Amino acid sequence: MNVLIIGVNGMFGEECTRLLSRKHSISGCDLQEKLEYDADVNYCSMDITDQKALLATIANINPEIVINCAAYTDVDGSEINRELARKVNVGGVGNILKALSGSQTKLIHISTDYVFDGSQGPYDEDQPTKAVNYYGRTKLEGEELIRKSEIPWAIVRTNVLFGNTTTQKASFVRWVIDKLQRFETISVVNDQFGNPTWTYGLAEVMERIIDLNATGLFHYAGKDYVSRFEFALKIAGVFGLDPMLIRKTTTRALNQKAPRPYKAGLTCKKAEKQLKVPFYSIIESLNKMKGNA
Ligand SMILES: NC(=O)c1ccc[n+]([C@@H]2O[C@H](COP(=O)([O-])OP(=O)(O)OC[C@H]3O[C@@H](n4cnc5c(N)ncnc54)[C@H](OP(=O)(O)O)[C@@H]3O)[C@@H](O)[C@H]2O)c1
């Protein structure tokens, strides 16, 4: 299949490219001038907020599948740069839909558990959404545009992504490893919960959605539901780093710019049943990541 990956230089875009290029022909675009890693990709530089450029790119590539991994992903930054977050996460999605309208090209879009308020997670696909921060609101609006559209689509919500990619723009794991390797103390919250997700597993979901021609909303996440503090301890354990450098804190004490959902995370029964994809534990994923590093 002719697959276009938008946001191909991002953490998940890269993982997706590595897995899907085994079977599919990959075109990719992102903001940067060139592809930032070594792979067989027909690359072009493109900003999804530029409607004209996006229309021309999609007309030129004529993809059968578009996977949208591009987003403004800085959760705290989204509180300050509201206009930009909205322009990318809502306007950009709208532009992709315009470029695909009237075609049978399927759009697979990545979304987040931050569309929920975190009062009673982990969440399944049928639970009501209510974002507590601006990033979550923009991601939810992007989802809503897709759900109203007439083209074939699949939306996959995930959370706390980590992987072994060259680009680690939004990775908690990379941050923990870097700090502990420099023997720096870190403060990590023990009251925000989720199920950290290995990017490789999420890329397998993309492959299954393409193979099965599946549509609709899916949740996909790792097997273990943990606090960020517990996650950091597991990272230290697998990478042989000093756990005593990890201090427990609370969301209130950390005072992040964007409010966070406390009990976030996802339940993934639908993906398990319909897509029959594997799910990975944190330790298993981190060990594989370490082996590949
Ligand atoms: N990381 C997580 O923990 C997590 C959790 C849940 C859901 N998600 C979702 O998963 C998807 C992939 O996330 P990720 O972690 O791979 O993010 P990432 O590493 O930040 O990658 C996103 C990519 O999109 C690019 N981009 C930003 N604005 C763009 C624009 N206007 N036009 C074209 N490209 C643009 C970014 O370029 P720049 O870096 O130059 O801005 C970056 O290369 C996103 O939809 C995100 O919301 C991520």
PDBQT file of the ligand as one rigid body, heavy atoms in Angstrom, charges set to zero:
ROOT
HETATM    1  N1  LIG A 301       4.170  11.258  23.458  1.00  0.00    +0.000 N 
HETATM    2  C1  LIG A 301       3.165  10.805  24.191  1.00  0.00    +0.000 C 
HETATM    3  O1  LIG A 301       3.349  10.416  25.353  1.00  0.00    +0.000 OA
HETATM    4  C2  LIG A 301       1.774  10.742  23.625  1.00  0.00    +0.000 A 
HETATM    5  C3  LIG A 301       0.723  10.263  24.434  1.00  0.00    +0.000 A 
HETATM    6  C4  LIG A 301      -0.573  10.186  23.897  1.00  0.00    +0.000 A 
HETATM    7  C5  LIG A 301      -0.821  10.572  22.593  1.00  0.00    +0.000 A 
HETATM    8  N2  LIG A 301       0.196  11.053  21.830  1.00  0.00    +0.000 N 
HETATM    9  C6  LIG A 301      -0.121  11.457  20.446  1.00  0.00    +0.000 C 
HETATM   10  O2  LIG A 301       0.654  10.644  19.583  1.00  0.00    +0.000 OA
HETATM   11  C7  LIG A 301       0.997  11.378  18.400  1.00  0.00    +0.000 C 
HETATM   12  C8  LIG A 301       2.499  11.286  18.169  1.00  0.00    +0.000 C 
HETATM   13  O3  LIG A 301       3.170  11.823  19.301  1.00  0.00    +0.000 OA
HETATM   14  P1  LIG A 301       4.751  11.833  19.423  1.00  0.00    +0.000 P 
HETATM   15  O4  LIG A 301       5.076  11.555  20.827  1.00  0.00    +0.000 OA
HETATM   16  O5  LIG A 301       5.359  11.019  18.338  1.00  0.00    +0.000 OA
HETATM   17  O6  LIG A 301       4.987  13.390  19.162  1.00  0.00    +0.000 OA
HETATM   18  P2  LIG A 301       6.290  14.156  18.643  1.00  0.00    +0.000 P 
HETATM   19  O7  LIG A 301       7.500  13.332  18.867  1.00  0.00    +0.000 OA
HETATM   20  O8  LIG A 301       6.194  15.515  19.210  1.00  0.00    +0.000 OA
HETATM   21  O9  LIG A 301       6.033  14.209  17.066  1.00  0.00    +0.000 OA
HETATM   22  C9  LIG A 301       5.093  15.068  16.454  1.00  0.00    +0.000 C 
HETATM   23  C10 LIG A 301       5.706  15.525  15.142  1.00  0.00    +0.000 C 
HETATM   24  O10 LIG A 301       4.778  16.404  14.490  1.00  0.00    +0.000 OA
HETATM   25  C11 LIG A 301       5.510  17.528  14.020  1.00  0.00    +0.000 C 
HETATM   26  N3  LIG A 301       4.655  18.688  13.842  1.00  0.00    +0.000 N 
HETATM   27  C12 LIG A 301       4.286  19.616  14.753  1.00  0.00    +0.000 A 
HETATM   28  N4  LIG A 301       3.565  20.580  14.173  1.00  0.00    +0.000 NA
HETATM   29  C13 LIG A 301       3.462  20.260  12.854  1.00  0.00    +0.000 A 
HETATM   30  C14 LIG A 301       2.875  20.890  11.745  1.00  0.00    +0.000 A 
HETATM   31  N5  LIG A 301       2.236  22.059  11.856  1.00  0.00    +0.000 N 
HETATM   32  N6  LIG A 301       2.984  20.299  10.535  1.00  0.00    +0.000 NA
HETATM   33  C15 LIG A 301       3.651  19.135  10.390  1.00  0.00    +0.000 A 
HETATM   34  N7  LIG A 301       4.234  18.485  11.421  1.00  0.00    +0.000 NA
HETATM   35  C16 LIG A 301       4.156  19.053  12.633  1.00  0.00    +0.000 A 
HETATM   36  C17 LIG A 301       6.553  17.755  15.093  1.00  0.00    +0.000 C 
HETATM   37  O11 LIG A 301       7.600  18.603  14.638  1.00  0.00    +0.000 OA
HETATM   38  P3  LIG A 301       8.337  19.527  15.755  1.00  0.00    +0.000 P 
HETATM   39  O12 LIG A 301       8.940  18.598  16.739  1.00  0.00    +0.000 OA
HETATM   40  O13 LIG A 301       9.331  20.311  14.972  1.00  0.00    +0.000 OA
HETATM   41  O14 LIG A 301       7.262  20.367  16.377  1.00  0.00    +0.000 OA
HETATM   42  C18 LIG A 301       7.002  16.324  15.339  1.00  0.00    +0.000 C 
HETATM   43  O15 LIG A 301       7.990  15.903  14.432  1.00  0.00    +0.000 OA
HETATM   44  C19 LIG A 301       0.467  12.793  18.623  1.00  0.00    +0.000 C 
HETATM   45  O16 LIG A 301      -0.786  12.905  17.997  1.00  0.00    +0.000 OA
HETATM   46  C20 LIG A 301       0.264  12.882  20.125  1.00  0.00    +0.000 C 
HETATM   47  O17 LIG A 301      -0.788  13.792  20.445  1.00  0.00    +0.000 OA
HETATM   48  C21 LIG A 301       1.487  11.143  22.304  1.00  0.00    +0.000 A 
ENDROOT
TORSDOF 0
